[in-house]
Amino acid sequence: MLQAEAIGDLIDASSHVMQRTALGQLDGGLSRRLVSLRGELIELEALLAYDVDFPEEDDGPIPRERIAQSAAEILKSLGLLLETAPVGEVIREGAVVVIAGPPNVGKSSLFNALLGRSRAIVTEIPGTTRDALEAVIDSGKWPLRLVDTAGLRETEDRIERLGIEVSERYLASAHVVLACAEDPGSLGETITLVSSHSGASIIPVRTKADLVSERDEHRFSRTSISVSAETGTGLQDLLGAIDDALDSQHGEIPSDVPLLTRARHRQAIHSARSEVEQFLGAWCEEKLPATVASVHLRTAVCALEELIGAVDVEDVLDQVFSSFCVGK
């Protein structure tokens, strides 16, 4: 199951880290970890079954503390695995980097320059971009879903207003926002405007740096990054700043641990962890009988089995293979 997903991810991979993560999953890294955790849960179930088979003992032949300790260790392992989901999903889907700002400040030109080809239409007419454009690029470290958006401003144009609403939705879901302006007076206003729509990391970007004289250079904040889509100046610095922002959010990309890369993985592990947590409450606090408490362990096992394909998961398989692009 997980290897089948990895094949699809490998086909779609557009960056080195995406390929490495998919290859690790294809090699069975995540499967082995889940099989190991499933085995630990089944072993715990066996201990409880043994407890049921010896009712003449007050606490059964296995001390409650031993069972509780084993369950707590499994709970910790599931928690650590769950913590990899945010970075794993970003690696697979790409971090959303939104280029935002007022109209006609060079957002589309910057989009094209970072992409390395002409994708967005560029004119001197404000409001040319009416809809969001997406493209995946590799920063050298993180895969990025770069988004060119309509300029933010008040407008009576209904179509342009719809484009601005799309921009605002992207801002709300962004990991990083490039707040663009071409003069120092509007840069602060742009940052304030962007902040009202997004809780993402904001990188101030001074566009059209090739048109700014050395005399005006000092007027810009030292925290902003000067870029020129025309000459390529500052583009590598900008990509480095994006990497730094994502590092601050997610930490270094782990290379030696399996990652949860899909919402399905996260939901299953969250479910398993919740069941083990409920088992501990039933076993340690409520002192429920083993036959009752062990139901939570069985449910946790089933959650893991759905991921590793140890149960009938035809519906899940259909969902996995439906995302494959036939002909690739």
N, C-alpha and C positions, 0 to 999 in steps of 0.2 A: 504493500500500500504506500508506505512512505517513499520507497524506491521509485514507484511509478510516478509519484508527484515530482520527485527529484529529476526524472527524465524530462518532464515538461518544463521544469524550472531551468534545466540546463539548455534546452532548446531556446528558451526566451531570454537567457542571460545576456546582458549587455555590458557587463563590467567584470573585472577580474575577481572581485570579492563575491559577486553573485555566482560565478562559475565555481569558485572554491567551495562555497557553502553548499551548492547543489551537488558537487562531486562528493563532499563529505557525507551528505545524506544518502547519495546513491551507494556509497561504500558501506552503508548500514550503521553509521555512527549513532544517529538518533534511535534507530530501531533497536540496537543493542542495549542502549540505556533504558528504553522503555520495557524491553523484554526482561531486563534485570530487575526493574522496579516491580513488574508484574509478578516475577518469581518471588520477590520478597513479600508481596501482599498475599500470595497463595500460601507461602510458608506460614505467615501469620494466621491465615484462615485454618491451616492444619493444626496449629497450636491450640486454637480455640475449639476445634472439633475434638481434639484430645481432651480438652478441659470438660467438654460435654460428656464424653465417654466415661469420665470418672466422677460421677456426682457424689460419691461417698466422701470425697475430700472436701473440706470446708472451702478452700480456695482453688480446688482442682490441683492437679499435679504441677501445673505451670503457674508460678507466682504472677499475680496481676501486674506487678511492677515490671517484670520482664517483657510482658506483652505490650505494656504502655510505652516502654523505652523503644522497643522495635518500631511501634507505630509512629512515635515521635521522630525517629530517624528517617522513616519513609516520608513523613510530612515535610521534613526539612529538605530532603532531596527533591521532592515535587515542587517545593517553593523555589529552590534554586533554579530548577528547570524553567519554571514559569517566568522568572526574572529575565530570561533570555528572549522572551517574546517581543518586546518593543524593538530591540536592535535587530532581531531576526526578521521581523516583518518589514522593517525599513530596508534591510539588505535586499529582500526579495522584491519589494514593491517600488523601492526608490524613495529617498527623502524628498518631500515636496518643497521645492524652492520657488517662491513666487516673486516675480519681478513686478514691482508696483510703484506707483507715483502718478503725478499729474500727466495730462496728455502732452505729447510732443517733447519729451525729455530724453528720448533715445532708448526707450525700453525695448522696442522691437529690434533695434540695431544691436543692442547688447545681447538679446536672445539669439540672434543670428550669429553673432561673434562667438558666443560660448558654444553654440551648436557646431560651428565650423562650416556652415552652409546657409544659404538664404532660404529661410522657411517662412518667416513673417513678412508681410508687406510693409514697406517703409516709405512714407511720404512726409512732406513738410506740413501736411494738413492735420491739425489736432483732431483726435477722435477717430483716426483711421482704423485702429484696432477695435473691433466691435465684439469680439468673442475671445475666449481664452484659447491659447495654443499650447500644447504639451509636447515635450520631447525628452527622451532619456539620454543623459550624458554621464560619463564617468569622470569624477573629479580627480581620479588617481587613487582615491581611497574609498569614498562612498559613492554608490550609484545615486544619481539625482534625477528627479522628475522636475524638469525645468518648465515653468509656466509663465508665458507672456500674457499679460492681462490688459484689459481696457483701462485707459487713463481715468483716475479718480477725480471727479469734479461734479458740480451741480449742472444739470442739463435738462432741457425741455424735450430733447430728442428721445422719443420712446424707445427706439431700437438701441441707441447708445446707453440709455438708462438700464435696459435689460443686460447689456454687456457689463456695466458697472456692478450690477447685482451679482453676476457670475464672478466677477473679480472679488467681491466681498466674501462670497462663499469659499473661494480658494484661500483667501487670507485667513479665514477661520480655521482651516484644516492644515495650514502650512507648518512645516518644521522650521524653515528659515525664510525670511522676507528680505529682499534687496530693495531698500527704500531709495528710489532714484530721484535725483534733482540735478539741474545743471548750474544752479547758482546758490550761494550760501544762504541767501535770504529765505529761499523756499525749502531748503533741506530740513530745517527744524519743523516746519509746518507739515512736510511730508511724513516725517517720523511720527508726529503726533497723530496725523490722520490714519496712518497704517496701524498704529498702536490701538486705536479705537476699534479696530476690526479683528485684530490678531494678538494672540498671546505668544507668538513664535519669537525666536531670536531675530532681531532686526539688525541688518548690516547697512549703515549709511553708505550710499554709492554716489559719487560725483561723476556724472556722465559727460561725454564730449570733452574730455580732458585736453584733447589736441587743440581745442579752440580757446582755451583759457591762457591768458598771458601770465608770465612769471610774477608780474606785479600783483595779480589777483590771487595767486596761489595761497598766500598766507591767510586769506579770508575764510578758507575752508577749515573745518575742524580736523584736527590730526587723527581723529578716530574714524573719519570717512576714508573710503578707498577711491582713488581717482582712476577711472578707466576710459579708454578710448576704443570704441568699436572699429574705428577707422584704421588705427595703427596697431591695435592689440595691446597697447600699454595697460598694465594693471590687471589683465585678465587672470594671470597666474596668481597674483596676490589675492584677487577676489575668490578664486577657487580654494586657496589656502584658508581664507577667512571662513568660508562655508564649512570646510572640513573641521576647523577649530570649533565652530558653533555646534556642529553635530557631535564632536567628541565631548563637548561639555554636557550635552543632553544625554548621550548614551554611553560615554566612556569609550575606551579603545575597543575595536572590533575583536572579539575573542577568536583565536585560531585553533584552539585545542579542546573546545567543548562543543557538543551538539547544540544547535539552536532551533527554537520553535519559529518557523517562518510563515505560518499561515494562521488565520483566525481559528480555523478548525482545530489545529494543534492546541492553541491557547485555551480554547473552550473545553476541550477534553481534559487537559491537565488541570485546569481550574476545577472542573467537576470532580476529578479524582482526588485532588487535594481537599476539597470541601467535604467529601465523603469520609476521608481519613480523619479530618478534624472532628466531624460529627461522631465518628467511632470513638475517638479519645474522650469526648464529652460523655458519651453513653457509658463507656467502660470505666472511666476514672471518677467521674463526678456523680453520675446517676446510678452507678453500680448495677447496670442492667445485666441480665444473663447473657452468656456468650452467644446463645442462639439468636438473640435479638440484636445485640451489638454488631455481630458479624455480617449482618445484612449490608451495612455501610461498606465493609471491605469488599463484598461481592460486587457492589455497584461500582466501586473504584476500579476493580479489576476489569469490569466490562468497559469502562471509559477508556482504559489503556488498550484493551483488545480492539476497540473500534479503530484506533490509530494504526496498530500493527497488523491488522487484518486477520486476527485470530477468531473473529466471529463473522456472521453473514452481514456484509456491508455493501450489498449491491447498489443501494441508493448512493452511498458515498463514492463508490467506484464510478458510477455514472457522472457524478458531479466532477470528479477529478479529470476524467478523460474528455468531458465536454469542453474543458478549457484548452485542450490541445489544438493547435492550428494544423489542420490537415494539409499536407503538401509541403510542409517545412522540411 
